[in-house]
């Protein structure tokens, strides 16, 4: 897996606590399904992945300007920048 180590958005990563565990917080509110979860590393928002119908993690990144997420799936340990479309 190739990563961008010079992504300027890495500076936006904060010590966070997930706002919910095991669910997309927006899908819970709307009653919609999700597949995989991503956690915003700026504010702790937990949203669903791009394979999910609503793509809440991507929407959150672009709506609030919080581009870096990490997988919230068990056994996965990677981060993604939505603005650059790359692992970081």
C-alpha positions in Angstrom: 0.0 0.0 0.0 1.5 3.3 -1.1 0.9 6.3 1.3 1.4 10.0 1.1 3.6 11.0 4.1 3.7 14.7 3.1 -0.1 15.3 3.0 -0.6 18.7 4.6 -3.9 17.5 6.0 -2.1 15.2 8.5 -1.8 18.3 10.7 -5.6 18.2 11.2 -5.4 14.9 13.1 -6.4 15.4 16.7 -6.7 13.1 19.7 -10.3 12.0 19.3 -12.9 9.6 20.8 -15.4 8.1 18.5 -18.8 9.7 18.9 -20.5 6.3 18.4 -19.2 2.8 18.3 -20.1 0.1 15.8 -22.5 2.2 13.7 -22.7 5.1 11.3 -24.1 8.0 13.4 -25.9 9.5 10.4 -27.4 6.2 9.3 -28.6 5.5 12.8 -30.4 8.9 12.8 -31.9 8.4 9.3 -32.6 4.7 9.6 -30.5 3.8 6.5 -28.1 0.8 6.1 -24.3 1.0 6.1 -21.5 -1.4 5.3 -18.1 -0.3 6.7 -17.3 2.5 9.1 -14.7 5.3 8.9 -13.8 7.6 11.8 -12.9 11.3 11.3 -9.5 12.0 12.8 -10.4 15.6 13.4 -13.6 15.4 15.4 -14.5 11.7 15.9 -17.5 11.5 13.6 -18.2 7.9 12.6 -19.6 7.6 9.1 -20.2 4.9 6.5 -17.8 4.1 3.7 -18.2 4.8 -0.1 -19.6 1.3 -0.6 -22.5 2.2 1.6 -25.6 3.8 0.1 -25.3 7.2 1.8 -21.5 7.6 1.9 -21.6 9.7 5.1 -17.9 9.6 5.8 -17.1 11.2 2.4 -20.0 13.7 2.8 -18.7 14.7 6.3 -15.1 15.2 5.0 -16.2 17.5 2.2 -19.0 19.3 4.1 -16.9 20.1 7.2 -13.4 20.1 5.7 -12.2 17.2 7.8 -10.4 15.0 5.2 -8.5 12.4 7.2 -10.3 9.2 8.3 -9.2 5.9 9.6 -11.0 2.6 9.3 -13.2 1.8 12.2 -13.4 -1.8 11.2 -12.0 -4.5 13.5 -8.5 -5.6 12.4 -8.0 -2.7 10.0 -5.4 0.0 10.7 -5.2 2.5 7.8 -5.9 6.2 7.2 -7.3 7.9 4.1 -7.3 11.5 2.9 -10.6 12.2 1.0 -9.1 15.4 -0.5 -6.1 13.7 -2.1 -7.7 10.2 -2.6 -4.7 8.5 -1.0 -3.7 6.5 2.1 -1.8 8.6 4.6 
